[in-house]
Amino acid sequence: MEITPQENINEAEELGKRRRPHSMNGVLALSPLIFFLALYLGSSLLADDFYKTPIIVAFLLSSAYAVAITGKITVNERISVFSKGASDPNIMMMIWIFILAGAFASTAKAMGAIDATVALTMNLLPGKMLYAGLFIASCFISMSIGTSVGTIVALMPVATGIAEETGISNAFMAGIIVGGAFFGDNLSFISDTTIAATRTQGCSMADKFRTNFRIVLPAAVIVTAIYIFKGADLNMATTAMAIDPIKLIPYIAVLALALLGINVITVLFFGIMTNAVIGFSTGSFGWDGWLSETGSGIIGMGELIIVTVLAGGMLEMIRFNGGLDFVINRMSGHIKGRKGAESCIAALVSIANLCTANNTIAIITTGGISKEIASRFGIDPRKSASILDTFSCLVQGIIPYGAQMLMASQLSAATPSDIIRNLYYPIIMGVFAILSIIFGYPRFNINKHS
């Protein structure tokens, strides 16, 4: 009699329940993750380019390796276990959000929302507040559009043009834009990192935003003050740009609805429809153009979606073989309370980000392990999600081979090392993130770990 896929999954689940922890050697069970990091990092170093090695291929080979080393069950049963992890409800929810976020971002750009937002922020900049104003503009735009790379692409030409006219260092101006871009990327409701952090840790985006905001706000205030001080001697007028206020509505609406706690799927769908209405009414695009941009936005998320599915399946194989229990039990022997557990989560995602040069992938890769640690040591999901997002953005912001730094370098004609020397926000944000662990801030009303 032919066995259906669902029967395979059910049987695999029962086998998983019967398996005792550490039925496979702990290091061997965890080796798919080690294999992935070694493969991706090694290939990237050999090619001297972290974006020449497709991360999707590294995950595919690592997933195949994870299936191959799993013993005591048939190949069909191994595939069923892998498929169970790949189709986990949290994975599928992330995919839905990625699809809608891609469609929203693409249609908003085509409708002219990014240009309108840039124009608004540039018109609000007084001369002596140029540095601080550019930083705030970068923060606002990145939080609105949910992508640090998109913010850099939108604002860097403006910053570089100002630098050329005034003699200000390109690297200094680039540092302002990159820093603000990571502020928004860390907080935005439509950012890949926010989506991955909240879904893997099981908390709402609004709760994570409030927690994260309390951690990073002091850093943003200090950086703004630094830029105000440095710009005190500037005496120049900024160029006025035409503003189309109606094109700001989608970003404002999405941000407001998300803050009110409306379901993110509903928020993004509303944003897409708002882009359509405004785009049609202003002549930015017609029906065919809207469909094309919606499709382009979804396709642009394709690699991330496939990586998310492969990562979910691979991590389920690691869990099935006892790898997560091995990590947690080993860490438990060295972790001293909640602060130690939070430090471990921060270290895990930081190391993964160093190896992958992608903060979203780092969160997805370590999210499952981090959730287990958080649960065992009584860490509130809001805090663990904030740690994952903040420390991944910290590392992504200061590595010279990250996409953001490479893009900023290309657009500003400054070397990554020069930009990093002029980068204030990610480093100061990292200091406050570490302090939040040391002093247990913010505090939540949760049961202490026993």
Secondary structure, DSSP 8 states (H G I E B T S, - for coil): ----HHHHHHHHHHHHHHS-TTSS-HHHHHHHHHHHHHHHHHHHHHHT-TTTS-HHHHHHHHHHHHHHH--SS-HHHHHHHHHHHHT-HHHHHHHHHHHHHHHHHHHHHHHTHHHHHHHHHHHT--GGGHHHHHHHHHHHHHHHH--HHHHHHHHHHHHHHHHHHHT--HHHHHHHHHHHHHHHHHH-TT-HHHHHHHHHHT--HHHHHHHHHHHHHHHHHHHHHHHHHHTTT-----------GGGGHHHHHHHHHHHTT--HHHHHHHHHHHHHHHHHHHTS--HHHHHHHHHHHHHHTHHHHHHHHHHHHHHHHHHHTTHHHHHHHHHHTT--HHHHHHHHHHHHHHHHHHHHS-HHHHHHHHHHHHHHHHHHTT--HHHHHHHHHHHHHHHHHH-TTSHHHHHHHHHHT--HHHHHHT--HHHHHHHHHHHHHHTT-S--------
